[in-house]
Amino acid sequence: GRVMGGAKFGDLVEGVELVAGQYVASAEAKWNRRGGIVLLRPHGDEGMGPEHSSARLERFLQLCAKRNMQVVYPTTPSQIFHALRRQVHRNFRKPLIIATPKVLLRHKDAVSSMDEFGPHTKFLRAIPDDGTTTEDPSAVDRLVLCTGKLYYELAEERAKRGLTNVAIARVEQLAPFPFDLVAEEAPPFPNANLILAQQ
């Protein structure tokens, strides 16, 4: 079956952690049972204090081995839609952890056009720099990889400072990590240092 679980605050993962470790992450290895459960985990500093601000993604990532689970951190409504649609339509079952920062529900730039929900669109494991501020790829000296709402904060700061030497790419799927797409992102910026930004 397909089951979804959500939580209002990130600290509620404390109660889920035992179940996640003993059953969700290891059911396939222990009992040859594949599950498609989806856990929607609030994540990101929302001003409610440290215990309310983290989905504890690092704990879920520590449980990832041999492609037993998927962990995604979508930055647009269409990405959340496609992650859920992909989960239902795949011909195999793996648990899915989705980091869902509440601030992106009302962020002015976290929007999707109707075209992005179409039948010929899909979940993007990584989203390259949009090229709007980096017209000359050879002038880019920093390629920043980031996740989630941090992308919007970095993009806003880049625009505020008028920087044209910084490209920002989003890693939307943390596990399994999209090494292939990240490797494709670097060649267009031959003079760039790769920087991983975390929140």
Residue, then its C-alpha position, 0 to 999 in steps of 0.5 A: g500500500r501507499v501511506m503518507g505521514g506528515a508532521k507539524f514540527g521537525d522535532l516530531v521526528e524523535g518519535v518516528e526515528l525508531v520506526a524509521g530505523q527499524y522498519v522503514a529503512s530496513a524492511e527490504a533487507k530484513w524481511n524482503r518487504r518493499g514499502g512506498i511510504v512517504l514522510l513529509r518532514p518540516h525542515g528549515d529555520e522558521g523562527m520557532g527554535p532549533e528543535h522545531s526547525s529540522a527534519r533531521l535529514e542527516r539522520f535519514l541520510q545516515l539510514c540510506a544504504k544500497r538505495n533503500m530510501q529516497v530523500v528529496y528537498p524540492t524547491t518548487p510546487s511542481q517538484i513536490f508534485h512530481a516527487l509524489r507522482r513519481q512515487v506512485h507511478r514507479n514500478f518499484r517501491k522505496p520509502l520517500i522522505i520529503a523535506t518541506p519547509k513551510v516558508l516555501l509555501r508563501h515565498k514569492d519566488a517558489v512558484s511553478s507555471m502550469d506547464e511545469f505540471g504537464p504530462h511531459t515534465k518530471f521530477l528533476r533530481a538537480i536543477p542547474d543555474d538558470g543563467t539569468t545572472t551568469e551570461d558569460p560562463s567563463a567569468v563564473d568563478r564559483l558554482v554553488l550547490c545547495t538545497g531547499k530554501l537556501y537556494y532562494e536566500l542565496a539567489e536573493e543575495r546574489a541579485k542584491r549584490g549584482l554578482t555575475n560571477v556566481a552560479i547556483a545549482r539546486v540539488e533536489q534529491l539527496a539520496p540517492f545522490p545525483f552524481d551524474l547530474v552534478a558532474e554535468e553541471a560543472p563543465p559549462f563553468p570551466n573557471a569555477n570552484l565548486i562550493l557546497a552550501q548547507q543550512 
